[in-house]
Structures are given as C-alpha cells and as structure tokens.
C-alpha cells in the first residue's frame, strides 16, 4: 500500500522536474552559443598575440623578483615585445562592431596605446639588462596597469 502511494506522489513530482528541465534547456543552449561567439573573437591573430603577452606577464611576475632569473626574464620580455609589435598593426575585434565614423579613431587610439605599451616594455628590458630588478618590478606594475586599462577600452567583457 505504501509503495502505491509513493508512486502516485512521485508522478507529479517527476512531471514538475521534467517541466522545469524544459525551461532550463534553452538557457543552456544559449550559453553554448554565447561561448562559441566568444571563441570566434579569441580566434583572431590579435587574440593569439595577446595570449603570448598574457603568458609573458604571468611568467615575469615571478622571474623579475630574482636577479638570477634575468636571462629568463629577458626571453619573456623579447616574446612580449615581438607580440606587442605584431599586435599594434592589428585591429581589435570590437572595431568591426563600431559605426564606420568612429572606427578609424578607435583603431588609432588603440595603436597609440600599443606604442606606449611597447615603449614601456623597452624600459623594462633596459632595467633587467642593467640588473635593476626593483626598477623592473615598478615598470612591470605600470605595464600591468596599461594592460588592464587596455582591456577595459578595447575588449568586450
């Protein structure tokens, strides 16, 4: 008898759960589509160069602390510098979504900001070559700030 009552109570509960799942499924599908569109933006040459810069920034955060790691730091700085130079000649994906009238100005501002970034990377390189790791860490903080501000301006979040 108890088993029969549980079955009767279980049917409406199961139906409610299944109905709720029907409402969740479209949301999950939408999330997958959003993820695919974000991947397309990450598939650009600029995104690849920015990944190199990001990786170098992560490594430099650790290597700049120790003077004995300066050789490794210089290797990462060179990679970052090359990626920055390549990135300067590219346009952010966000530019394609802007009105034509504002696009040229947007890209020009991006290029100027990348020139400042590249110049700061050169200063970092010089400090590391001179063995001034304290100064290099200060310059690194400035680079980190430039990176964060650049992401706010030139990427969709």
C-alpha positions, -999 to 999 in steps of 0.1 A, spaced: 0 0 0 28 24 9 45 18 -24 14 26 -43 10 60 -25 46 68 -32 42 61 -69 12 84 -71 30 112 -53 61 106 -74 44 111 -107 35 148 -102 70 155 -87 86 139 -117 64 158 -141 73 191 -124 110 182 -126 108 174 -163 88 206 -169 114 226 -151 142 209 -172 124 221 -204 128 256 -193 165 252 -184 175 235 -217 171 266 -239 191 287 -215 219 261 -216 218 262 -254 220 300 -254 251 298 -231 267 274 -256 261 298 -285 275 327 -265 306 307 -257 310 299 -294 308 336 -304 334 344 -278 357 317 -291 354 333 -326 367 366 -311 395 346 -294 404 330 -327 418 362 -342 455 369 -348 453 397 -322 439 374 -296 468 350 -302 493 377 -298 476 389 -266 478 354 -252 516 355 -257 517 388 -238 495 375 -211 517 344 -207 548 365 -205 532 388 -179 524 358 -157 560 345 -160 576 379 -155 556 384 -123 577 356 -108 611 359 -126 616 397 -121 619 391 -83 652 373 -86 683 387 -103 694 352 -111 663 348 -134 671 378 -155 681 357 -185 647 340 -184 630 374 -179 647 388 -209 635 359 -230 599 366 -219 603 403 -225 615 396 -260 585 375 -267 562 401 -252 578 429 -273 575 409 -305 538 402 -298 532 438 -290 547 450 -323 526 425 -342 495 435 -322 500 472 -329 493 466 -366 461 446 -360 427 460 -350 406 448 -320 376 427 -329 355 453 -312 363 478 -340 343 457 -365 312 463 -344 316 500 -342 300 526 -366 322 534 -395 326 571 -384 341 561 -350 361 531 -362 392 549 -375 395 570 -344 391 539 -322 418 519 -341 441 550 -340 438 552 -302 445 515 -299 477 519 -320 489 548 -298 482 528 -266 501 498 -281 531 522 -289 531 533 -253 530 496 -242 559 487 -265 579 517 -252 573 506 -216 583 470 -225 616 486 -238 621 503 -205 615 470 -187 641 453 -209 667 480 -202 661 478 -164 665 440 -165 697 442 -186 711 467 -161 703 443 -133 679 468 -117 652 444 -106 635 468 -82 630 493 -110 619 464 -133 592 455 -109 579 491 -108 578 492 -146 561 458 -146 533 473 -124 529 501 -149 526 475 -177 500 456 -157 480 489 -153 483 496 -190 471 460 -198 441 463 -176 431 497 -190 436 485 -225 413 455 -219 387 478 -205 388 500 -236 394 475 -264 376 443 -254 341 433 -247 336 419 -212 
